[in-house]
């Protein structure tokens, strides 16, 4: 039986994720997932671990009601931010494919993060009237790259790490892939590639496309240091996509919102 081994929430896009025992899944994905992001202070361009790997050391903790965000990192004092949804709006851009607005979360958050990572940043939140859809198939999203959810499996990671070890390199943890849902119990790796519609808990979900991976997977998440060339080097041996890039896991859209709990069985339709 295949079940959910891990559920993860990433309140701030590009920063560390945190485990959940239960997730409320909205049409946009896990509630509060990637509803904040750091942008370059000068022009509002999203800062990712591709350009600013040190973001990975920031551990956000968002209150259940979404009204207080605590930012933590090793060796610095944590900062509690009173979340505002009606503050100053900044023009923002995500990967050059989407331009919109974000609600600025104030100077304290900006100064805290800027000092930590060494470049001028602003923290922004999705506005209440945010309406972003990549297309009808993907559904509506927050500040995520392209789809509401990311799903991976432990059997796939085990297979990848076995191949990495054969090269004499160190295995990589699942945190490198930043999934929302991790499945255990499949008897073969990459079973997620073949599912199309499926249910977990009270949700009904659907495959959208393979999850093409980038340089973020080569960032050691606890330290924010680039640690390449794995896993991209090994994925390039056997996980190349026809349209370019290498994949691990799948991107997922929401058909029916609901709740998912750790331990829930995945039912493939």
N, C-alpha and C positions, 0 to 999 in steps of 0.2 A: 504494500500500500504506500502510495506517495503522499507525503504530507508537507505542511509548511514547517520548516525548521527555524526560520528566522523572518521577522518582519522589521523593516527599518524605515525610519523617518529622517529626512534631511531638511530641516526647517530653512537653512540658508544654503542656497545653491553653491556648490563648490567647497563647502565646509564639511566637517565630520558629521556622520549620521549617528543616530541613537536607536537602540532596540526598543521594540514595542511588543507587548503580549497580545494586544488587540488593536486593530486598525480600522478606523471608519474610512471607507472608500467612497469618494465622491466621483462625479463624472470627470473631474480634473485629476483624480488619483487619490493617494492617501491624504486625509485632511491635514492641511498646513504644510504639505511637502513642497519644498522649494518655492515658498511664498515670499522669501527674502533673497536678496543677492547683494553682493558688493560690486560697485561699479567704479570705474576710474573717475576721480573727482573732476578732471578737466573736461571730459566729453560724454560721460555716462555709459561708456562701453563696459559690458560685463567682464569682470575679472574671474577667470577660471584657473584651475590648477595647471592648465597648459602654460599660462603666462606667469602665474603667481602661485607656485606649488605650496608656499607656506600657508595658504588658506586651509590646508588639510588639518593643521594643528588646532584650528578654532573649533571648539565644541559648543554648539548652540543648544540651549534647552528652552523650549517654548512651553509656557503654561497651557494647560488643556483648553482654556478659553481663548487662547491666542493673544492675550493682552499684555503679557510680559515675556520678554526674551532675555535670557541670561547668556552672555558670551564668556567662555572660559578657555584658558590655555595654560600650559605648564609655565610656572615661574613668573606669572603675572597675575595681578588682582582681577578677579571676575568683575564683569560689568552687567548690571541689570538695566534693561532698556524698557521704558514704558512705551509700548507699541502705539503708534498713531496711524490712523487710516485717513485722516483729513488734513494732513500737513502739506508742506510745500511739495510740489510735484516736479520731478526732474525728468528730462528726456533720457531714455535708456535704449540700448541696443544689445541684442543677443546674437552673437556670432555673425553679425552682418546680414542675417536673414529676417530679423524682426525688429522693428522700432516701435516703441511705445512710451509709457510713462511709469514711474515708480514713485511711491510716497517716501520722501526722505525721512530718516529716523533720527536726525539730530546730530549735533556736533560731537557729543560725548562718544557715541558709537563710532563715528568717523575717526576721531582722534585715537581711540583705543585700537582699532584695527590698523590704521595707517602706521602707528608706531610699531605694532607687532610685525607687520609684513614688510615695512620699509618703502611704502609708496602711498601717495594720497588717494584715499578711498572714501566713498560714501555708501552707507547702508540704505537700501530702499526696500519697500514692501509693495506687493501687488495691490493696486488700488481697488476699492470696493466695486467699481464699475468696470474692472478689467474683463476684457472679452477677447480672448486670443484663441483662434483655431487654426491649426496647420492645414487641415482639410477635413472633410466630412468623415472620412474613415478613421482618422486619428482621434477625433473629438477635441474638446476644449482642454487647454492646459494652462498652467501657472507660468513660472519662469523656467520650466523644464525645457530640454532641448527640442523634443519633438513629440513625445507621447506621455500619457499620464503615468505609466508604470514601467518598471524594469524588473524582469524575472530571470533568475539563474538557478542552477541546480548543483548540489554537492557532487553528484556523479560526474558532471562535466568538469568541475574543478579538480576532482581526483585524477581524471584522465589527463588534463592539461599538466598538472604538477608531476605526474609520472613521466611525461615527455620532457618536461623541464629538467627533472633529475637526471634523465638519460644524457643530457647535455653537460652535466656536471654543475648546473646552476642551482640556486636556492628556490624552493617552491614559493608561490605567492599566496597570500590570504585572500579570502573572498572580498574583504574590504576594498581591495584595489578596483573592483568592478562596480561598487556603489549601487547594489540592487535594492529594490523595495521588498521583493519576495524571493526567498530562497527555498527551493524544494529539495527534500531528502526522500530516499526510498525508491527512486527509479533505478531499474536494474541495468540500464545502459546509459552511457553519457550522451548528452545532446538530444535527449528525448524531447526537450522543449522545442526544438526546431520543427517538430512534426505535428504539434498540437495547433488547433485553430480556434475553436470555441471551448471554453471550460468554465467550471464553477469552483469557487473556493468560499466556504462559509455561505453567506447569503448573497454573495456577488456572482455575477456572470461576466466573464472577461473574454477578450479575443486577441489572438496574435495579430500584430501589425506588420512587423518586419524584423529581420535579424538586428541585433544590437552591435553595430559597427564600433569598434574600439579605437581609442586615441591615446595620446601620450599620457593622459591622466593615469592610466593603468601602470605606468612605470614610476609613479610617485609613491614613496614609502609614506603611508598615511599618518602614522604617529609622529614622524619627524619633519615631514614636508620637504624631504630631500629627494631629488631624482635618483632612482636606483636602477635604471634600465640595464640591459635591453629587454629583460623579461617583464611581462609575458608576451609582448608583441612579437619578439623574435620567433618564439616557438609557434604562436598562433599563425604566423605567416607561412609555416610549413604545411598547414592542413585546413585552415579556416578562412581562406580567401573568398571574398564575395565577388560575384560577376561584375557588379557595378563599382568595385573598388573597396579597399580596406579589408580588415579581418574582423570576424565577429565572435562574440561570446555572449550567450544569453539572448533573450528576445525583448522587444518592445511591445507593450500591451496597452490596449484601449479598454474602456469600461462600457459594457452593454447595460448591466443592471448594477447600480450602486448598492452598497450594503456594508457588512462587517466581516472581517477576517480575523481569526485568532491563530496564534501559534499552535500547531498540532492539527489544524483543520486538514481534511483530506482534499486533494485536488481531483475533481471529477471531470474527465475529458469527454466531450460530446462527439 
